[in-house]
Amino acid sequence: MKRKFFYSVVVAASLLTTGCSTKDQSTTNNFDYTVEKFADLQILRYQVPGFDELSLKQKELIYYLTQAALEGRDILFDQNGKYNLRIRRMLEAIYTNYQGNRDNKEYKDLETYLKRVWFANGIHHHYGCEKFIPGFTPEYLKEVILSIDSKTLPLGEGQSVDEFCAEIFPVIFDPTVMPKRVNQADGEDVVLTSACNYYDGVTQDEVEEFYGKMKDANDKTPISYGLNSRLVKENGVVTEKVWKVGGLYSPAIEKVVYWLKKAEAVAENDKQKAVISSLIKYYETGDLRTFDEYAILWVKDTDSRIDFVNGFTESYGDPLGMKASWESLVNYKDLVATGRTETISNNAQWFEDNSPVDKQFKKEEVKGVTAKVITAAILAGDLYPATAIGINLPNANWIRADHGSKSVTIGNITDAYNKASHGNGFGEEFIYSDVERELIDKYGDVTGDLHTDLHECLGHGSGKLLPGVDPDALKAYGSTVEEARADLFGLYYMGDPKLVELGLLADANAYKAEYYNFLMNGLMTQLVRIEPGNNIEESHMRNRQLIARWVLEKGAADKAVELVNKDGKTYVVVNDYQKVRQLFGELLADIQRIKSTGDFEAARTLVENYAVKVDPTLHAEILERYKKLNLAPYKGFVNPTYELITDDNGNITDVVVAYNEGYAEQMLRYSKDYSSLPSVNN
Ligand code: ZN
């Protein structure tokens, strides 16, 4: 349902070096996580640890699923705007064939523009949705186009190069043509004013009327109306053009199905085979009831090591939130990290019994949640190159209520974000001294993951309301208090010897890395995401500042935590980590009391006093220091490559992973090998 993105601006550190000697060629030390930077984007690379330890059959399954994933790429380009495929192909023709000067500013700008189009799967920003402004002129583009062989251009049937330019140029250069991919502005016809390709020739009123008539308020198991089609008006009649074999996007969907059939034949077990079979049936029929059957089978398949998403999934790209963009993710369970969450869950009762919370607010019987941590093998469609780090599906509310949902964290992607942030200057700028930097370098990645696990697996599930207390009693302050409760539960236990005893932390110093990171983030560095003059609104950010400011104030007498000025810059200094832990415990006890008794006034006082307001002088200083680091605000990934190895008789003997492909190289290969849709008339 909700995608989780990588928000942390916290510095992170290298892996704890363990004595583990198992050789896994799918990971290498000294791996370079950074690929390149352009515009507001940074391209990273991720590893797939554990791949070489999978069985041959599992590797083969992953290989087929990655092929099925890559075949859908053109669909997303076309969904994002009807000129996108033509523009991409035109730019790729130039990039590959242009013989002129490639060193001048205009060519460089054109190259950057193409890289942005690849990244956004179209001509609009992947996050902000606004159309890119090219750094080159129409005259320059025309000159370059005329210099290359016109046979390499995506011309329409019988179209001359001049006619092609006349059709395409306004789409690229005219700021009034298709300015936004998704327009949500109140009071406008969001269907007519959005450049996405989910509707053609229909108004918002017509769309709403069309689907309004279909919906039945008494239907307890409604299909996801409109999910897999474009709504068009033909000869005055509003009608759906369904994305399926034999329908819209058929050439690409046929390829997806081809690879899914190969995957079906090597499925790990019957449950998984049934999942793949029903997905194929859905692609072949376009029937949304079949899609729901597929989603239910998928939710229930929890035993398979390998899992995947493949299809029309999230509807953020439709201003009306009905039509889903195509995406795919192939993954396998990270047994080590999932084992960590199991250890936590298995000890849930011990944690509940030993927390500093008043006994009357504790649960007599508590069950931990096991979060599944996965390793992504490929990112595709609307998850490529920019991706979420956590996914929760399916989206249909009745399926979630009746059959549950799967919630996963993508471990190797989080890891790549962490590793790539090494040496980006952030830690050097904001961490007080080498003592803290070394601590965070050594333990920061592990403690960050562990705190998240404690928050998710135990924090939210701990404690209870007193009888008769309204769960919504804290109203607008409820979610900040709830997040603070979960964070504090985790923070308190980070410093407990039990975690070392359970093998979750290496030694009794490790927790200090999380304490320092948490306080620095809550007191200072999370402010880089707030515009000058604004308050903090988002509940996770409020909760972090609440905890950090409260501990700073309550620990002031003992100087447990201080804000120190050194050479005109502000830093967090922690003098007494055990005192900090004690304060986390005290605040946890009070926050749990507030929650358990529904004490609205106390919630309001805490949140308004500590969580909302920003010190404008400190804020300005942090923004200024952050700006100088020149970090790209958005990141995306290139995928590894997978090669099928066969013997002389054509039998598959192995699947080999490599990480040597560059960004442009990968994009051009995908455009060559996985591009089956025509440039026009999709
Ligand atoms: Zn939470």
Residues whose N, C-alpha, C, O or C-beta is under 5 A from the ligand:
A	BS01	ZN	E483 A486
